[in-house]
């Protein structure tokens, strides 16, 4: 199985490049949305090895005439069959590396509230994604973009939103990246809500709770004991 190998320096370089590119968003810096650059892990098309790369959020299908309607999310229920996603799902899957995701409240009040979610143990994690390469007509260069895959929300995220990113435990990475054989049905089976008891949350512009303290969107003062043996998660470094 191909491994990440000696990738620390590459990750540092990609982090610097990501920050430089995202700073170009001006007032949007620090937000997430179309055009954000993110570090992903994918299989290199030529070597087949794991490859850290910088891709732009908002998938543009290879056959698209322009980039007018990039797709940020792909639903787990339909990613294998929709024309914009099915080829990427079959051949170009990736992992988006992060230590949090942010949801806007659509259920309950206050509407529009932004809440960040992360691992209760304080670690980073990987979200299932698909990527695509689109040739820029003006220059002939390739633009590599991605979409994250979403699933039904678990009990924690479900207090404020009906969907959440498809977080993959490390043991699922080889199948998702295509390093070991997996059927379409098996791949789809990996896309399920992450255990609620392993997540915590905090106001998006606030301070993250200390490791082991688990808060919920509707009662950020509620404390529960973190699970004693969380699954191994990915890390940027």
N, C-alpha and C positions, 0 to 999 in steps of 0.2 A: 504494500500500500504506500502510495506517495505521501510524504509528510511535509509540513510547513518548512522544515529545515532551518537554515541559518537566516531567519527573517527579521531579526530585531532591528537592524539598520534600515531595512526596506520599510518596516512599519514606521520608524521615526521619520523617514523621508516622506512617506505618504501622508503622515499626520501633518507635517509642515505644509505640504502642497495642498492638502484638504483645507487647512485653515486659510491659506493665502487665497484660494479660489472662493471660499465662502465669504471671506471679508469683502469680496467684490460685490456682494449682495447689499452692502451698505447697511441700512436700518434693519434689513432682514437677518443680519448675522445673529446666529443663536436660535433661529427658528427652524422649523422643518416644513418642507413643502416642495413644489416643483423647482427643480434646478439645484437643490442642495447636493453637495458632493459628499459621499460617504465611503468608508473603507469596507470592502467586502472580501470574502474568501471564496474562490471559485477554482475549478480545474482549468489549467492552461490548455487552450485548444490544441496546441502542438505537442507539448510534453506530457500532458495528462496529469501533471503533478499539481499539488495544492499551490495556489498562487494568490498572494495579497494584491489587491488592485484598488484603484480609485474610480468609482462609477458615479454617474449622475442619477439622482432620484427622479423618476418619472419615465417609465418605459416607453420607448418609441419603437414600434414594430419595424422589422427590417424592410417591409414592403410599403411603409407609410410614405406619402409624398412630402410631408413636412413634419415639423415637431409641434404643431399647433395644439395637440391634445394628448400630452404625455399621461400615462396611467400610473398613479402612485401605488394603488393597491390592486391585488387580484384576490378574489374570494376563493377559498379552498374548495368550495363546492363546485365551482365552474372553471377553475384555472386550466384543467386538462382538456376542455372542449371549446372554449371561446377562441375565435381566430386570432385575436391579439396576443394570446398567451400560450396556446397549446404547443407550438413548436418549441418555445423556450422552456416550457415545463418538461417536455420530453428530452431536451438536449442541453439546456443551459440553465441549470439551477445553481444557486449561490447562497451564501450565508452573510447576512448583514450583522456586523459586530457592533455592539453597543452596551451601555450600562444602564439605559433607561429608555422608556418610550412615553410619549405624552398623549393624553386623550382629552378631547373637549367634551364637557358634560352635555349630553343630549337627553338624559333621563333624570328626573328630579330637579332640584334647584340647588344653587343658582345656575341657570342655563349659561353655557359658554365657559364655565369654570375650567381652567386648565390644571390637570393633575398628572404628575409624573409617577410612573411605576417602575420598580426595579426589583432585583433579587433581595430577599430579606437578609441574606448573608453578606450583602454589599458587593458581590461579584458582578462581573460582566456576563453577557450571554449572546446567543446567536439567534437571529430571526430568519426564517425560511424566505428566500426570494428567488426570482428568476431574472435573467439578464438578456440583453439583446444588443446587437451591434447594428448601427444605422449609418450609412454613408452620407456625409454632408455634401449636398449638390455643389455648393459654391467652391469647395476646396478639395473634395475627394477624400478627405480624412474620415476616419471612423469615429463615431460617437458611441460610447458604451453606456447604456442606461439600465436601470433595474426597477422592479416593482416589488414591494413586500407583500407577502401573502397573509391574509387575515382569516380568522376563525371566529366561531361564536365566543362571546366573552365568558370568562369564568365568574364565580360568585363575587370576587373582589372587584374586578373591572366592571362587571355587570351592574353595579350600583349606579353607574353613571353613563355607560355606553354599552351597546349591544354587540360590539365587535372588539377584537384585540389582535395584535400580531401573533403569528404562529411561531412560538418559541420552541426551538429544537434542543433537546439534551445532547450532550456530546456523543453519546453512543449512537445517535441517529445520523451524525454527520457523514460517515462513509457512504451510506445508502443515498442520502440526499445529494451528495456531490457526485455520485455515479462511480465511486471507487469500488463498490461491490454491487452485484446484480440485484435489481429490485423491480418488481412489476409495477405497472401503473397503480394497481389497487394497493400495493404495499406502500408506495410513496404517498398516496392520498391518506393512508392510514396514519402516517406520521404527523399529519396536520390536524391537531386537536388542541383544545384549550389547555394551557399550562396550569398545573395545580395551584389553586388560589392560596393555599397555606404557605407557599414558598415565595409569595410576593408581598411587598410593602408599597406604600405610596406616600406622597407628600405634595404640597402645593408646588406647581411647576417652577415658580420663582422663589421658592422657599428652601429651607435646609433639609437635606436628606436625613432620615432617622438613623440612629446608630445601628450597626449590625445586630440582628436578633430581635429588634423591635418591629412589630408588624402593625401597621395602621391601615384603616379602611377609608375610602373616600367620604363616607357619610359621618364618620366619627374619627377624626385624626388623633384623638386622645385615647382611643381604645388600644389596649396592648394585649397581645397574645404571644405565646411561646413559639418561636420558630421551629420548624421541623428539624429533628436532630440529624438527619442524613439527607440533605438536599442532593439532587443529581449534580454531577460534575458539569460545570458551565465553561463556555469558551472565554478567552481573555484576549485583549488587544496585544498584550506584551507577554 
